[in-house]
Amino acid sequence: MRFGILGETRVWHDDGTEVPLGGPARRALLALLLIRPGQVVPPDRLTEEIDPDGALSAHALQSQVSRLRTALGPAAAIERAGAGYRIVVADDDVDACRFERLAGQGRVALRDGEAERAVALLREALHLWRGPALAELTESETAQAAAMRLEELRLAALEDRIEGELRLGEHRAAIAELRELVGRHPLRERLAGLLMRALSAEGGQAEALVVFEETRRRLAEELGADPSAELVALHRELLSVDPSPSPAAPPAQLTSFVGRDEEVTEVAGLLRVARLVTLLGPGGVGKTRLSVEVAGAAADEVCFVELAALGDGAGLPRAVLGALGVREHGLQVGDGSHTPVDRLIAALSHRVLLLVLDNCEHVVEEAAALAARLLAACPQLRILATSREPLGVIGEHLHQVRPLDGDEAVRLFTDRARAVRRGFAADPARLQRVCAALDDLPLAIELAAARLRALDLGELEGRLNDRLGVAARGSRPADGRHRTLRSVVAWSWDLLSEPEQRAARRFTVFAGGATAESVRRVCGTDGETLESLVDKSLLEVSRGRYRMLETIRAYGAERLDEAGDREPTLRAHARHVLGLVRTADPHLRRAEQLEWLPILVAEHENLLAAVRWAVEASDVATALELLASASTYLWIRGASAAVAPYAARLLGALGDTPPDGLGEEYATCVLLAAPERETWRRHQATAGEALDAAWTGDRAGRYPAALLLWMMRNVGESDPRAAFTLLSAQHDSPEPWARAVARYVSGFGALGERDVTAAARHFGTAVEEFRVLGDRWGTALVLDMLAGLAGGRGDHARAIALTDQALTLTDQLGAQEDAADLLVNRGDYLAADDAEAARADYAKAADLARRAGSTTCLGAALRGLGDIALREGDLDEAERLYAEAAERTDPHWIRSLGNRVRTLAGLGRVAEARGDHATARARYQEAAEAMAVGGSTPDALRLLGLPEALAEAVSRR
């Protein structure tokens, strides 16, 4: 007989049939006795716990005991022992006792490194639970105490089981369960730690750091406690992981690779001797799949860039930047002096990497120019391109991708046919004739084989013969093969139902794929139609996104034009994207920003396509709203330069007057177009007036991020006071993010008046307001300023702690350039007391800056390494590093001003140490002139710890 108290109290015979126990009093009596089998429970405790109101007499208790004995029979003895009752059963017959034994054995196995055995034991233990322990004894103190103990053991067993699963590599499956458990037990640090480990293992390091921050905050707010040493150690471990995003991997393949094994080896061999290899061939011949297999076999790091969605060649460098995970600028507005190609060269110049450029034919001139530039500047880079024509670059090696040979074609047809018709088999000679009719083109074979779901082989042959006009063909030139492929695509298309054709042709407006929800909304279709298109190989689906092969997309686009449906579908696409970015925008300034950023990143190409259509179609309202609603995303991701040409073109068509009701959108468009200097100068004043109108008095505009960017963009202009006044006026704005920005900007105003105390107060208020909102972007900006103030007054421990917090946030946002900047700052705070730690920070910053393609941050890191060399007395090394830093520092960008001054001051110190006082004075004078451009004071220089001679030079000016 088995007894259960992990849920409702129940009893089963050995054959699994349930024993009827009777009413609630009898069940309660049994449960109380089963809490500790074999232990005596006094009668008065039983009566009190079964009926707290005192209605159960001693005689009634004896009656319940007698009836329970009858129900249980001889298998379980309820004995009168001394002054109470006890039940005599084996511990293992009681689910709670069995659970404790199994859970304990599982924990021991986990401790001994036997993860697989531990997980099996713990799963068996947890499977015994049917609900809350002792669920029917809600008013019994004894039962509730036992239930709490059992629930705690259950939670510990859950943690042990999940830890074992993580050791076995089952990270992804554990994440959802851990999220739910952390939500129910937010103060339980072990659960938080397990979730952090699972997220990190699945590439979600930023999310893992968020979990730590949320746990730390809850512990502080609810318990007034700090995280445990174990959780802090895990946090540090995650911070030590390289935060650099991984380059884009080759697209996941949903089918097996058939044939061409020797060709993979041949192309890999070519790449060992040639730095540019182009796979040539007509559409559908298998160039992309071959490149994927070659990339998958490569020993070096690989970055796969899909170019099919590019509207024009101008966006090619930015597409490569995006695939590399490199931002165009940091969280603070970047300088406009470095082009995307400059950043690519900086990011790749020291990197061993295979860059795959897939589908170059529609941007072949731009692809050739970029490849030539990168290969010349990046000696360890190799490029594998796929195209229908050569790039024509010196040193290019061509590999002609030909149709499959007869046997390989039959293997491919058979493999794909068996995917839709189980056990498919046919005469190889017959299949060879079918494949020959398809010119042995892989895509044509896949489309035809997919039709065997509904047709038998004879019907398929007949329809192919009708469509192609022949039963078999010999070798034909590429243009003939292209006609064959087009015929097969057309045949597959004609077999679609009208709803399927409509959905497929409308799908062609998407760039970079789409979610099922997006397809339903834009194409006016349903899930069943989508799945049918996947089954028929017209669409592919991977990781929740649908995509269409370029050959099919091109044919579908023709059908969209033919149906007269292009403009309405493009408009629907643009309005759908606008709805998405509108919905996302406010969340990007709140705690949910890490949830929404990946959604918008996945839709980046669709955003660019929607903006491009709206500008080209002169749909001014849609274009302005798209740009404004996407502006926060573009700035946080460092991708605003991607829309700058569209914004400038739109402003050129608009003239100098904003459309009615769209003044703020117009001003945001001007900000996005600012890298086009002529456009910025023409529209700056009008944009300022429009922003002022949107944010004056008790009015709150729709795009508060534009306020901060307006201030940043105007710094360094002839008179930024109007921008400063506008932001400072937002202290009482109804928009909380604008209030936080106003505090931030007021801190700079106080610094300008040399009131460091007031600046610290403003920055302190700003950081708390950003934290309340959950905005990591704003919080990181202000923490950096607070750290600078702490460092200036000599409180390096505080400065380091604040910088660590800012680093956590920039890592979460994937802002490599800003992380490099912060590491340099931390190195500066560490340098006086721990030169080795400072050196490590500068070196890591240099590596990050190179990967981010940021020459400015690289210059700052080299300057820091120069400072270390100078402290150690290595004047030659210091001078070399300072000289390299000076070459990489932009003298016209306000953010690099401090580093330029430090670099020039370092060169002055080197000269002074050598006794060359004339050169030292000249370097100090250059530094003074640079500081004067930024309006800095001698006091500010002393806060930076720069030489007294330099402060005096500024005073003289």
Salt bridges, closest charged atoms under 4 A:
GLU18 OE1 - ARG10 NH2 2.79
GLU79 OE1 - ARG86 NE 3.03
ASP92 OD2 - ARG98 NH1 3.06
ASP92 OD1 - ARG101 NE 2.94
ASP95 OD2 - ARG130 NH2 3.60
GLU100 OE2 - ARG149 NH2 2.84
ASP112 OD1 - ARG111 NE 3.67
GLU124 OE2 - ARG98 NH2 2.67
GLU151 OE1 - ARG154 NH1 3.71
GLU152 OE2 - ARG188 NH2 2.92
GLU159 OE2 - ARG188 NE 2.49
GLU159 OE1 - ARG190 NH1 3.42
ASP160 OD2 - ARG107 NE 2.75
ASP160 OD1 - ARG190 NH2 2.70
GLU163 OE2 - ARG167 NH2 2.70
GLU163 OE1 - ARG190 NH2 2.68
GLU165 OE2 - ARG123 NH2 2.89
GLU165 OE2 - ARG161 NE 2.97
GLU170 OE1 - ARG123 NH2 3.26
GLU177 OE1 - ARG161 NH2 2.41
GLU180 OE2 - ARG184 NE 2.41
GLU202 OE1 - ARG172 NH2 2.97
GLU207 OE1 - ARG179 NH2 2.87
GLU213 OE1 - ARG216 NH2 3.17
GLU221 OE1 - ARG217 NH1 3.53
GLU237 OE2 - ARG197 NH1 3.40
GLU263 OE1 - ARG260 NH1 3.01
GLU263 OE2 - HIS399 NE2 2.88
GLU266 OE2 - HIS399 ND1 3.70
GLU293 OE2 - ARG289 NE 3.04
ASP300 OD2 - ARG382 NH2 2.73
GLU301 OE1 - ARG351 NE 3.11
GLU301 OE2 - ARG851 NH2 3.59
GLU306 OE1 - ARG547 NH2 3.10
GLU328 OE1 - ARG318 NE 3.28
ASP335 OD2 - HIS338 ND1 2.98
ASP342 OD1 - ARG373 NH2 3.61
ASP415 OD2 - ARG416 NH1 2.37
ASP439 OD2 - ARG476 NH2 2.45
GLU446 OE2 - ARG416 NH2 3.32
GLU461 OE1 - ARG430 NH2 2.85
ASP494 OD2 - ARG467 NH1 2.62
GLU498 OE2 - ARG502 NH1 3.65
GLU498 OE2 - ARG505 NH2 3.57
GLU500 OE2 - LYS536 NZ 2.96
GLU517 OE1 - ARG520 NH2 3.24
GLU517 OE2 - ARG521 NE 2.72
ASP535 OD1 - ARG453 NH2 3.77
GLU540 OE1 - ARG547 NH1 2.92
GLU550 OE1 - ARG553 NH1 3.71
GLU558 OE1 - ARG486 NH2 2.67
GLU558 OE1 - ARG559 NH1 3.78
ASP561 OD1 - ARG566 NE 2.45
GLU562 OE2 - ARG559 NH2 3.07
ASP565 OD2 - ARG506 NE 2.75
ASP585 OD1 - ARG589 NH1 3.11
GLU592 OE1 - HIS587 ND1 2.56
GLU603 OE2 - ARG545 NH1 2.81
GLU625 OE1 - ARG582 NH2 2.02
ASP656 OD1 - ARG682 NE 2.73
GLU665 OE2 - ARG702 NH2 2.63
GLU678 OE1 - ARG681 NH2 3.40
GLU717 OE2 - ARG677 NH2 3.62
ASP719 OD1 - ARG721 NE 2.76
GLU735 OE2 - ARG590 NH2 3.62
GLU768 OE2 - ARG771 NH1 3.42
GLU769 OE2 - ARG743 NE 3.99
ASP804 OD1 - ARG826 NH1 2.57
GLU817 OE1 - ARG343 NH2 2.92
ASP821 OD2 - ARG895 NH2 2.71
ASP828 OD1 - ARG863 NH1 2.95
GLU836 OE2 - ARG839 NH2 2.89
ASP841 OD2 - ARG826 NE 2.69
ASP867 OD2 - ARG863 NH1 2.63
GLU872 OE2 - ARG839 NH2 2.41
ASP876 OD1 - ARG914 NH2 2.54
GLU877 OE2 - ARG880 NH2 2.68
GLU879 OE1 - ARG914 NH1 2.78
GLU884 OE2 - ARG880 NH1 2.49
GLU884 OE1 - ARG888 NH1 3.72
GLU926 OE2 - ARG923 NH1 2.78
ASP939 OD2 - ARG754 NH1 3.65
ASP939 OD1 - ARG942 NH1 3.70
GLU948 OE2 - ARG942 NH2 2.79
